[in-house]
Amino acid sequence: MSLFGGVIPISSITFLMFCLLAIAAVGYAFGRITIKGVNLGTAGVFIIAILFGCFFYGSLESELALKSGGNYTTNALKVVESFGLILFVTSVGFIAGPKFFSNMKKNFKSYVLLGIIIIVMAGVSAVGCIYIGRAIEGTGESDRLTAMIVGLLSGSLTSTPAFSAAKATVDPALEDVVSVGHGIAYLFGVVGVVLFVQLIPKFMKANMAEERAKLVAASDGEEKEKSKTKLIDLDPFGICAFAFAAIIGIFVGAIKVPLSAKGLDGTTFALTTTGGCLMVALVFGHFSKIGKINLMPEESTLKVFRELGLMLFLIGAGIPGGAHFVEYFDVMYFVYGVIMTVVPMVIGFLFAKYVLKLSLLNNLGSITGGMTSTPALGTLINTAGTEDVAAAYAATYPIALIAVVLVSQFLIILF
């Protein structure tokens, strides 16, 4: 028995599913290992996916090619990654929606400032790494170095839109260099922020009950009760409304806005699927209904989709990332990636704490958004014991998304 006219036998799909489930099982067990109260959580799945890619990607590719008569491994994993991202960000949008606009209204300037500060500092760090690299390597390969650094920047911020924008802006011959840089920095870009949002509360000996109360106060505390007793549910779990929001979000994310005069050079900006689904789900979550039709999925549905989506995203991104990690790994490039993750994150945290006076959880939620770190938000929700931190993430994320795309393109143009 086969699918798609015999092109892909079910056996090959079953084999791929077996690998994904095995990574999930081992990854969650690994992420559960706790040292002094700190663990990787769902990011453990990403580490195991990277290791799987390092050691078994070639075998997986050969096995699927043998069973299918073709090679579709990369595309299959991209589907897994994209579907996971859609599930995750749409869930986050619905969860954050009820409190998002009141929170945004009260803290708008803070979120804009923090998002810009984080990305600007990431850009400054990237410029510093370019000059360090030129001093070490010489200026003969300056274009290649810039492409590598911009790739490292997108990886250190785990930003797919910045990655795509950088590849579209560089010379076509340097697109692979951008990809390599992105892969090298991506690992620490994920793990670094995940650990940061767990360690900071411990270093500060934060009382989480008090911090959760401050977070509620920051969003005006009052969430409107939206009675569902008189609303029409399209299905018992809210999956129909969820899918509807995701579909609209995909279309919104595909809209391209030219960044140059008449778009003659082809440079455009788009929210991408991530931003589009997040924005639409925020609106759905805020209004929660159209007439008598309920648009708000069940809380249990959102929690399951959020975790499932994050897991699929990390596996889909981790396996191909690990495939070339050892081949292209360079210690100095890894160090550059660490710098571009740590510097903006630390400065952003200090700026939010001492200048903007944000509460701890509001601060960390904004940091995950400013660093465009999807995995870190999942970890922070578990660390904080409340999903209200998603509102701060959702408020800062769009600002950071736009800023990092522009900074990546400016670096290539200027350097």
N, C-alpha and C positions, 0 to 999 in steps of 0.2 A: 504494500500500500504506500502511496506517495502523495505529496502535495504539489500544487502549481504545475500540473501537467507532467509530473514525473521528474521535475528538475531537482527537487529536494526530497529525498526519502525521509520518512518519519524517523528512521533510525538515527539519522544525523542530527535532527532536532532534539531527539531524546538524549543523545550523547552530550550535546551542548547544554541542555537543561541539567543533566547530571553534574556537569562541571560547575555550573553556576550555583546549584544547591550545595555542592560539596564546599565551595568557597564560602558560602554563607554560613554553613554549619561550623566550619573550622574558624572562620573570622569572628563570629559572635563569641565563641568559646575563648578565643585569644583576646578579644576586646574586654572580656569579663575579668581578666587577670588584673588585680588591683594591688598597687604598691603605694603604701601610705595614703590611701584614700583616693588615689588617682588611677584612672584606667582610660583606655582608648575608646571604649564603648563601640558604637557602630563603625568608627574609623578603623577598628581592628579588621573589619571586612576588607577595607581598602588595602591594608598592609598585606593580607593574605592574597588578595587579587594581584598586587604588584609581584609578589613572590611567585605566584602561579604563572604570570606572564613571563617572568625571567627564566623559569625552568621548563615550562610546559607549553608555551605559546606555539612553538614550532610543531610539537606533536599534535596539538589541537588543530592547527591549521592543516596539517597533513591528513589527519584522520577525517576531518570534515570534507576536505577536497576529494579524498578517496571514496567516501560514501555518497557524495553528491555529484561527483563528476565535474566539480567546479570549485572555486574558492570564494566563499562569501563570509568568512570569519569576521573580517573587519567591519563589514556592513551590519552583520548580525549583532555584534557587540555595540555598535553605534545605536542601533535600535533599542537595545537594552538600556544604554545610558540615557538616551533621550526620553524614553518612556518613563524611566525612573525619575528623571528631573521634572517631567510634567506632573507626575503624581505628587512629588514632594512640594514643589512651589505652589501648586494649586491648593494643596492642603494647608500650607502655611498662610496663604492669602485668605482662605475661609476662616481659619482660626484667628487670625489677626484682625479681620474685617470689622467685627463689632466695636472694637476699641480704637481702631487705627486712626480714624479721622479726628476724633476728640484728642487723641494723643498727638497727632500731627499738628493740629491747630495750636495746641499749647506749647509744643517744642519745635516748631517748624524751623526757626533760625538755627537752633542747636543741631538738628539733624543735617541741615544743609552744610553748615560750617564743618561739622565733624566729617561728613562724607568727603568734602573737598580737601580738608586738612590731611586725611589719611592717604588719599590718592596723590596729592601733591608731594607729600613726603616720600611716597613710593617712587614717584617720578624723579625726585631729587636724589634718592638712593640709587636709582638706575643710572642717572647721569654720573654720579660718583663712581659707580662700578665701570662705566664706559671709560672714564679717564684712568682708572686703576688698570684696567685691561690693556689700554693703549700703552701705558707706561711699561707694562710687563711684556706684552706681545709685540709692541711696535705699532706703527700706523699703517703698515702695508695691507692689513686685512681689516681696516676700520669698518667697512660696510658689513662684513661678515660678523664682526664683534657686536656691532649695533643690533643686527638681526638676532644674534644669540641673546643679548641682554634684554631685548624687548620680549623675546620668547620666555626668558626667565621671569620677567616682570608679570606676564600673564599667568604663568604657572605659580608664582609665589602668592598671587592673589586668587588663584584657582578660578580665573575669569575666562570663560569660553568666548564671550563677545570680544574681549581684548585680543585674545588669541586669533580669532577669525579676522579682526580688523588689521592686526599686524601682518598676517599672511597675505591679505589683500593689498597691503600698502608697499611691502618690500618688493625688490626685484624678484621675478618668478624663480630665478636660480637659487634664491636664498630662502625660499619657503620651507625647505626641509630643515634648515638651521633654526628657524623660529620654532618648528615643531620639536626639535631636540631640546632646545632651551626650556620650552614649556614642560616637557616631560621630566627634565632633571629637577626643576624647582617645584613641581606639583606635589611631590611626596611631602616635603617639609611644609609646603603651603597648606596642606590639609592637617597634618599632625601638629604643626606648630601652633595654629590657632585653637585646635581642639584642646591641647594641653594648657594653653594660656587661659582659656575661660574656666578651666577647672582649678588651676593653681592659684590664680589671683584671689578668689574668695578664701582659699585656705591661708594664703600669706597674710591677708587682711583680717583673718579670724572673724569672718562675717557671720552674723546671725541671719540665717536665710529667712526665718519667719518675719523679722523686721524688714529685711530687704524686699520681700514680696509685698509687704504692706506699703512700702514707699513706692514700689512700682505701680501698684493699684492707684495710689494717690496721684502719681504723675500723669495717669490717663483719666483723671477726674473720678476715678473709682467707680462710678455708676455705669453699669452696663445695662442697657435697656432689656427688659424681659420681653422676649418675642414669643408670645403664646402660639403654640402650634395646634391647639385644639380645634380651631375653626379653619385651619389651612388644609389645602389639598396636597397630600404627598404623592409625588409621581411614582415613588417606589419606597419600600420600607426603610431603606438604608440611605437614601439620598444620592445614589450613584448616578441617576439620570441628570440631576442638577449639577453634580460634579463634572460629569462628562460634557455637559452643555457649556459650562464655564471654561473648561480646558479647550474645547473646540474654538470658541470665540477668542480665547487667549492666543492660540496658535496663529490665527489670522491677524490679530493685532500685532503680535511679535514679528510678523513677516513684512509689515509696512516699512519701507525704506525711505529715509529722509536724506536728501543730498546735503553733504557738508561743504561743498564748494560751489562756486558760481555755476548754476545750471547743471551741476553734477557732471561736468564734462570729463573729469578725470576718473569718474566711476566711484569716487569715495562717498560712501553713504553711512548713515547710522540707523540701526534698528534695535528695538527693545529685545529682539530675539524671542524664542519660545519661552525662555525663563522669565524675562520681564513682562511679556504679554500675558502669560498665564497668572503671574503674581498680581498684576494690576487688575485684571478682570475678576479674579477670585476675591480680591479686596472689596471691590464694588458689590459683588454678589453677597459677600459676608456682611457688609454694612447694611444693605437694604433687606436682605434675607427673604424677600418675597416679591412676586409680581401679582398684584390683585390678591386672589385667594390661593395662589399657587406657591407652595413652600419651596424656596431655593436654597435652604440651608441643610446640608447633609448632616447626618447624625454625628455626634462627637466621636463615637467609637469608630465610625467609618473614616473620619479624618485622621485619627491617630494611627489606624492601621495603614492607610494609604501613605501617610507621612513617613512612617518607618520603612514600609516596603519600597517606596520610591527612593528613599535615601540609600537603602541597601543596593537596589538595582543600579542606581547612578554610580555608586562607588565601584561596583564590580565591572560595569561597562567601561568606566574610565581607567580602572586599575590594571586590567589584563593587558590591553595594548600599550599602556604606559610602561609596564614592566618588561615588555618584549624587547625594547631597545634601551632600557635603562643602563644595563651593564656596558653595552657596546659603546654608548656615547657619554658615559659618566666621566666627569672631570671634577676633581676636588675643588678647584678654584671656582668653577661655574656653580657648583653646589653652594659654596660659601657666598657667592653673589646672591643666590636665591634666598639664603637664610637672612642676609642683610635686608633684602627687599621685603621680606615678611616681617621681621622683628622690628625694624626701625619705625615704619608707619604704624604698626600695631601698638607699640609702647608709647610713642608720641601721641597717638590718637587717644589712648586710654588716659594719659596724664592731662591732656587738653580737656577732655570731657569731665574729668574729676575735679580739676582745680580751676579751670576757666569757665566751663559751662555748668559746673556744679550738678551734674547728673548723678542720680543714685546709682549704686553699684550695678544692679541688674539692668537698668536702663542703659547704662554705660556699656556693659558687655554685650547687650543685645545690639546696640548701635555699632559696636566694633565688628561683630560678625557680619552685619550688613555692609559696613564700610570696607571690610576686607573681602566682600562678596563671597563669604565662606558658608556654603550650604551645609557641609558636615558639622561645622562648629555650632551652628544654630541648633541642630539636633542634640548635640552634647550639652549645650547650655540649657536647653529645656529640661533635660534630665537632672542637671546639676542644680538648677534653680528650683525645681519642683513646681514650675508653673509655665504654662504656654503663653502667658502674657508677654514674655520677652520677644515673641515673634513680631509684635507690633513695632518695636524699636528697630528690629532687623528690616522689616518691610518698609519702614519710613526712610531709612538711610540707604538701603540697597539701590533704589533707582538713581539717586544722586551719584553714588559711587560707580554705578554701571556706566553712566554717560561719561563721567570724568575719566575713568580708566581707558575707555575706548579712545577718547580724544588725546590723552597723554601718550598712549602707545603710538598713535599716528604722528604726533608732533615730534617724538623722539627720533623716529625714522626720518622724518623730513629734515630736522635740524642737525642730526648727527650722522 
